[in-house]
Amino acid sequence: TPATSAITTQSTASAPVFQEAVQDAVAAAAAADDGAHMQSPSRRKAANYEAKMGRMDAAVTDRHTKNSSGRERAPGVVHIRTFHILVKHKDARNPVSRQDPTGAAIQSRTIGEAHEILQTLKAAMLQATNSGSGRVDLETFRQIAMEVSDCDASAKQGGDMGHIYRGQIMKEFEEAAFGLEVGAISEPVDSPVGVHIIYRAE
């Protein structure tokens, strides 16, 4: 989630600073020691803290460089934040949604018609934003997602997918999302669950 990502990023940045401070404290204690071989409780505590922070830093780094299956992530951008609007059609997996609980509209809709719906929505958003750059206003995108998206998991949050990582989502969605610039909206993207348009927020 965005909150988890922010905490993780903060931990990653802070761990080396804490480690350096602990190392300085341990070095100062060693210099003050007159040759005794037994560590004082405070020195043992500092050394243990240093080791703990090292393990935490390694774990955070590992989590950011590998996906959920343990594979190394592709180099470059590790994660991005996205929003999407999903329009299902009769050939989509699970052709029902909260927008259409009986599936009557979805099961009469072709994939071509799903594309047309999303192209029309995209054109309307670009016009509302008055942008010739392919970028749209996020709040406009979120409002439309809440009104029309067939994604039950994200529609109430305005299509918010949170931060997505390479190797953790459908390939078609991943390729389109990571190919966008921040603030841009994709062309319709086909996937097993329907047709999407994707907005990259970060």
C-alpha positions, 0 to 999 in steps of 0.5 A: 500500500502507499503507506507501507511503501512510504514507511519502507522507503523511510526505513531504507533511508534511515538505517545507514544513518543509525548504523553510522551513529552506532559505529561511532559510539562503539568506536568511542567506547573502544578507544576509552577502554583501557584494555579490559577484555570484557565488554560493558553492558552498554557496549554490548547493547550498542553492538547488538543494536548495530547488528540488528540495524544491519539485518533490518537494512539488508531485509529492506534492500532484499524486499525492494530488489525481489518480487513476491516469488523471490525473483530478482526485479528488473533494473530501473524503476522498482514500483509506480503508483497507478489508477485504472478504469476497467470495462468488462466484456462478454469474453472477460473472466467473471463477467459481472461487477458491482456496477452490473451485478447480473452481468446483463450489460457486460455479457452483451458487450463485445471487446470492441465496444469496451474499447470504444467506451474507454476511448470515449472516456479518455477523450472526455478526460483530456478535453476536461483537462484541456491538455494536448500532452496526453496528461489528465487531471487525477481527480477527474480520472478518479471520479469517472472510475468511481462511476463506471469501473467494473473493478470491484476492488478499486472502483470505490477508491477511484481506481487506486491500485496503490504501488505496483511492482514489476512481476506482481501484476498481469503482464499486459497491465505491467507493460502499459503502466511502466511505459507511461510518464507520470500524469499520463493515461494509457490507450485501452489495454486488454487483459484476461479480466477486461479492458483497462485504461491506466493512469500513472500517478507516481 
